[in-house]
Amino acid sequence: MIGRGQTVTDTDRIESRAVNIDATPTDVTTRCAAMGIAISSIEPLATRGTHVVLMNMSGASALRQAFGARVLLSQVKRNLWQARRSDALYGG
């Protein structure tokens, strides 16, 4: 299992609900809402982009396809803080 502050790659988990995208958390949240994709958690990455975990594999696959070349396949560094839920998707 990979935790905060560790280096991860999306190529190692293409069959994962987690996706790293070269876009702001706002851009990712907006795209997910427009596509009806539910977000489990979302956080900005340390250098650039967003780490997002979707509620299901089909949502992750659709989001990867929608962002295409903007999906980060190289190594990324996550921040050392706790990810936040997307409260808008939980009625909060």
C-alpha positions in Angstrom: 0.0 0.0 0.0 1.3 3.5 -0.9 0.9 6.3 1.7 1.3 10.0 1.8 4.7 11.3 0.8 5.6 8.2 -1.2 6.2 8.2 -4.9 3.6 6.5 -7.0 2.8 5.9 -10.6 -0.5 5.4 -12.4 1.0 2.8 -14.7 1.3 0.5 -11.7 -2.4 0.8 -11.0 -4.2 1.3 -14.3 -6.8 -1.1 -12.9 -7.4 1.3 -9.9 -10.0 3.8 -8.9 -7.1 6.3 -8.3 -6.1 8.6 -11.2 -3.4 11.3 -11.3 -4.3 14.1 -13.8 -2.6 17.3 -15.0 -5.4 19.5 -14.0 -6.6 21.5 -11.0 -8.9 19.8 -8.4 -11.6 22.3 -9.5 -11.2 21.2 -13.2 -11.4 17.5 -12.2 -14.4 18.0 -9.9 -16.2 20.0 -12.6 -15.5 17.3 -15.2 -16.7 14.5 -12.9 -19.9 16.4 -12.1 -20.6 16.9 -15.8 -20.0 13.2 -16.5 -21.9 12.0 -13.4 -18.8 10.4 -11.9 -18.7 10.1 -8.1 -15.5 11.2 -6.3 -14.4 9.4 -3.1 -11.4 11.7 -2.4 -9.4 14.4 -4.2 -6.2 16.3 -3.4 -3.7 18.5 -5.3 -0.4 16.8 -6.0 2.9 18.3 -4.6 4.3 19.5 -7.9 1.4 19.7 -10.4 -1.9 18.1 -11.0 -4.5 16.3 -9.0 -4.8 12.9 -7.3 -8.5 11.7 -7.4 -10.0 8.5 -6.2 -13.4 7.6 -7.8 -16.2 5.6 -6.3 -15.9 2.8 -8.9 -13.8 1.4 -11.6 -16.1 2.5 -14.4 -15.9 6.1 -13.3 -12.1 5.9 -13.2 -11.9 4.4 -16.7 -14.3 7.1 -18.1 -12.2 9.9 -16.4 -9.0 8.5 -17.8 -10.5 8.4 -21.3 -11.9 12.0 -20.9 -8.6 13.5 -19.8 -6.6 11.4 -22.3 -3.0 12.7 -22.5 -3.5 14.8 -19.4 -3.5 11.6 -17.2 -0.1 11.6 -15.5 1.7 8.3 -16.1 5.1 9.4 -14.7 5.9 9.3 -11.1 4.2 11.9 -8.9 4.7 13.0 -5.3 1.6 13.3 -3.0 1.4 15.9 -0.3 1.8 15.0 3.4 -1.7 15.9 4.3 -5.0 14.1 4.6 -7.1 13.9 1.4 -10.5 15.5 1.7 -13.8 14.0 0.6 -15.7 15.8 -2.1 -18.4 17.1 0.2 -20.5 18.3 -2.7 -21.0 14.7 -3.7 -22.0 13.7 -0.1 -24.6 16.5 0.3 -22.4 18.6 2.5 
